[in-house]
């Protein structure tokens, strides 16, 4: 009886194994591997009206048949294109080895100002061609002067907000007192700026989080710039410095209110629950840092 039971169990194991192999084979057939990759780099370009700017189109991988690549511009009508693309069509022929890695310089000549996506399309189209990176976000501006002015205003805005912390710090030091300063404001401000700094640093420096963001926003750009990171880190430092002053200077009967403590507890629970969701695989890290940014907005 034990022998018969063992044989039955063995047959069951074999049947399950064969079934799993067949399922895996079916999945492999229904999920084709991308053999050819079409890309444009860089994926963020600025063009001046009346001038040309170059980007690079690259096709690499296994090429078994002739492929033609053309370009389209989003948010335009015929005859009102933002740029003139040269060459408008690019032909790729297979090599004897069927392996290709060819880059072609593409010229974008500015026609009128605007922001759009330039998309590359391969024909004949195939599920084996990966075109997820075959785009470039183009800004067509009237002059570099306007771009420089816009950048200057942005950094001036950053410097103004950064400087705004220091008169209070200096006044606290001069008076050796923080009487009249809202401790609720300081506590919530430190929490908010810390959450904001964590979000900015993650999206600016962490490669895996950047990849996750780009997977969700295939033609998007990382929304965090260097001045965003600089401001948030400085804000954490300056607010923490004021809190240190509160520990040593005269402060009277001031303290953090129960309302502010309750709010901070709620925000702490949000961070804790988000961490648990990441640990259990329910959340991605990008979702976690999104929640941190929402705390700053709150």
C-alpha positions in Angstrom: 0.0 0.0 0.0 2.8 2.4 0.8 4.4 1.6 -2.6 1.2 2.4 -4.4 0.7 5.6 -2.4 4.3 6.6 -3.2 3.8 5.9 -6.9 0.6 8.0 -6.9 2.4 10.8 -5.2 5.2 10.6 -7.7 2.8 10.8 -10.6 1.2 13.8 -9.0 4.5 15.6 -8.7 5.4 14.8 -12.3 2.0 16.0 -13.5 2.3 19.3 -11.5 5.9 19.7 -12.8 4.7 19.2 -16.4 1.9 21.6 -15.9 4.2 24.3 -14.5 6.5 23.8 -17.5 3.6 24.2 -19.9 2.4 27.3 -18.1 5.9 28.8 -18.1 6.2 28.0 -21.8 2.9 29.7 -22.6 3.8 32.8 -20.6 7.2 32.9 -22.4 5.4 32.8 -25.8 2.8 35.4 -24.8 5.4 37.8 -23.3 7.9 38.5 -26.1 11.3 39.8 -25.2 12.2 43.1 -26.7 15.0 42.5 -29.2 15.3 46.0 -30.7 15.6 49.3 -28.9 14.9 52.7 -30.3 16.0 55.7 -28.2 16.6 59.5 -28.5 19.1 61.3 -26.3 19.1 63.6 -24.6 15.4 63.5 -23.6 15.2 67.1 -22.7 16.3 69.7 -25.3 16.1 73.5 -25.7 15.9 75.0 -29.2 16.0 78.7 -30.1 13.8 80.0 -32.9 15.8 80.4 -36.1 18.6 78.1 -34.8 19.3 74.4 -34.8 19.9 71.9 -32.0 21.0 68.3 -32.4 19.8 65.2 -30.7 20.8 61.6 -31.3 18.6 58.7 -32.5 20.0 55.3 -31.6 18.8 51.9 -32.8 20.4 48.8 -31.2 19.7 45.2 -30.9 18.7 42.4 -33.3 17.5 43.7 -36.7 16.3 41.1 -39.2 14.5 43.4 -41.7 14.5 46.9 -43.0 13.2 49.5 -40.6 12.2 53.1 -41.3 12.0 55.7 -38.6 9.9 58.9 -38.8 9.0 61.6 -36.4 5.8 63.3 -35.1 5.3 66.3 -32.9 2.6 66.4 -30.2 0.1 69.2 -29.9 0.6 70.6 -33.5 -1.4 70.9 -36.6 -0.1 70.4 -40.2 1.9 73.4 -41.3 2.3 74.7 -37.7 5.2 72.5 -36.5 7.4 73.8 -33.7 10.6 72.5 -35.4 11.8 71.3 -38.7 13.3 67.8 -38.3 16.3 66.8 -40.5 16.3 64.1 -41.8 12.6 63.5 -41.6 13.0 59.8 -42.4 15.9 57.4 -41.4 16.4 54.0 -42.9 18.0 51.1 -41.1 19.1 48.0 -43.0 20.0 44.7 -41.3 23.6 43.6 -41.3 24.8 40.1 -42.1 25.1 39.4 -38.3 21.5 40.8 -37.8 23.0 42.9 -34.9 22.9 46.6 -35.1 24.0 49.5 -33.0 23.8 52.7 -35.0 23.4 56.3 -34.0 22.2 59.1 -36.2 22.4 62.8 -35.5 19.0 64.6 -35.9 18.8 68.3 -36.4 15.9 70.3 -34.8 15.5 73.8 -36.4 13.3 76.1 -34.3 10.2 77.5 -36.1 8.1 79.0 -33.3 8.0 79.0 -29.5 6.4 76.2 -27.5 6.8 73.0 -25.6 6.1 69.6 -27.1 7.3 66.0 -27.3 9.1 64.8 -30.4 8.3 61.1 -30.9 10.2 58.6 -33.1 8.2 55.7 -34.7 9.7 52.6 -36.3 8.0 50.9 -39.3 7.0 48.2 -39.7 5.9 48.3 -36.1 6.5 45.3 -33.9 6.0 44.2 -30.3 9.7 43.3 -30.4 10.7 46.9 -30.7 11.1 48.8 -27.5 10.1 52.5 -28.2 9.5 53.6 -24.6 12.6 55.9 -24.8 12.0 57.1 -28.3 11.1 60.7 -27.4 12.5 64.0 -26.5 10.8 66.8 -24.6 11.6 70.0 -26.6 11.3 73.6 -25.4 11.5 76.1 -28.3 12.3 79.6 -26.9 12.6 82.9 -28.7 16.0 83.7 -27.2 18.6 82.5 -24.7 18.1 85.9 -22.9 14.6 84.9 -21.9 15.8 81.5 -20.7 18.6 83.1 -18.7 16.2 85.7 -17.2 13.8 82.9 -16.2 16.6 80.9 -14.6 17.9 84.0 -12.8 14.4 84.8 -11.4 14.1 81.2 -10.2 17.4 81.3 -8.3 16.5 84.8 -6.9 13.3 83.3 -5.6 15.4 80.5 -4.0 17.8 82.9 -2.4 15.0 85.1 -1.1 13.3 82.2 0.6 16.6 80.9 1.9 17.6 84.3 3.3 14.2 84.7 5.0 15.2 82.3 7.8 18.2 84.2 8.9 16.8 87.5 10.3 14.9 85.5 12.9 18.0 83.5 13.8 20.0 86.7 14.2 17.3 88.4 16.2 17.1 85.4 18.6 20.8 85.5 19.1 20.8 89.3 19.6 18.0 89.2 22.2 19.1 85.9 23.7 15.4 85.2 23.8 12.7 83.4 21.7 9.8 84.8 23.6 6.9 85.5 21.2 8.1 82.9 18.7 5.4 80.2 17.9 6.7 76.8 18.9 3.9 75.1 17.0 5.1 76.8 13.9 8.6 75.6 14.5 7.6 72.0 15.2 5.3 71.7 12.2 7.8 73.6 10.0 10.6 71.2 10.8 8.4 68.2 10.1 7.2 69.6 6.8 10.6 70.6 5.5 12.1 67.3 6.6 9.4 65.4 4.6 10.0 67.8 1.6 13.8 67.3 1.8 13.4 63.5 1.9 11.2 63.6 -1.2 13.5 65.9 -3.1 16.7 64.0 -2.2 15.1 60.7 -3.2 14.0 61.8 -6.6 17.1 63.8 -7.3 19.7 61.2 -6.3 18.2 57.7 -6.0 18.4 55.9 -9.4 15.8 53.2 -8.6 13.2 55.8 -7.6 13.9 57.8 -10.7 13.3 54.7 -12.8 10.0 54.0 -11.1 8.9 57.6 -11.7 9.8 57.3 -15.4 8.0 54.0 -15.7 4.8 55.7 -14.5 5.4 58.8 -16.6 7.0 57.4 -19.8 7.5 60.8 -21.4 8.0 62.8 -18.2 11.0 64.5 -16.6 12.2 64.2 -13.0 10.3 67.1 -11.3 13.1 67.9 -8.8 15.8 70.4 -9.6 19.1 71.2 -7.8 17.6 74.4 -6.2 14.7 72.4 -4.9 17.1 70.1 -3.0 19.3 73.0 -1.8 16.3 74.9 -0.5 14.7 72.0 1.4 18.0 70.9 3.0 18.8 74.5 4.1 15.2 74.9 5.4 15.7 71.8 7.6 19.0 73.1 8.9 17.8 76.6 9.6 14.6 75.5 11.3 16.6 73.0 13.4 19.0 75.8 14.4 16.1 77.9 15.6 14.8 75.0 17.7 18.3 74.6 19.2 18.1 78.3 20.1 14.8 77.6 21.8 16.5 75.1 24.1 19.1 77.6 25.3 17.5 81.1 25.2 14.8 82.5 27.3 11.5 81.2 26.2 9.0 82.0 29.0 6.1 79.5 29.3 6.0 78.7 25.6 5.7 75.1 24.5 4.3 73.0 21.7 0.5 72.9 22.0 -1.5 69.6 22.2 -3.1 70.4 18.9 0.2 70.5 17.2 1.4 67.4 19.0 -1.8 65.6 17.8 -1.2 66.7 14.2 2.4 65.5 14.4 1.3 62.2 15.8 -1.1 61.7 12.8 1.6 62.6 10.4 4.0 60.1 12.1 1.3 57.4 11.8 1.1 58.2 8.1 4.9 57.7 7.8 4.7 54.5 9.8 1.8 53.0 7.9 3.5 53.9 4.6 6.7 52.2 5.7 4.8 49.0 6.6 3.1 49.1 3.2 6.5 49.3 1.5 7.8 46.5 3.7 4.9 44.2 2.7 5.2 45.1 -1.0 1.9 46.9 -1.2 3.6 50.2 -1.8 6.6 51.2 -3.9 9.2 53.5 -2.5 8.0 56.2 -4.8 4.5 56.0 -3.2 6.2 56.3 0.2 8.0 59.5 -0.8 4.8 60.9 -2.4 3.1 60.5 1.0 6.0 62.4 2.6 5.5 65.3 0.1 1.7 65.3 0.9 2.6 65.8 4.6 4.5 68.9 3.5 1.5 70.2 1.5 -0.8 69.5 4.5 
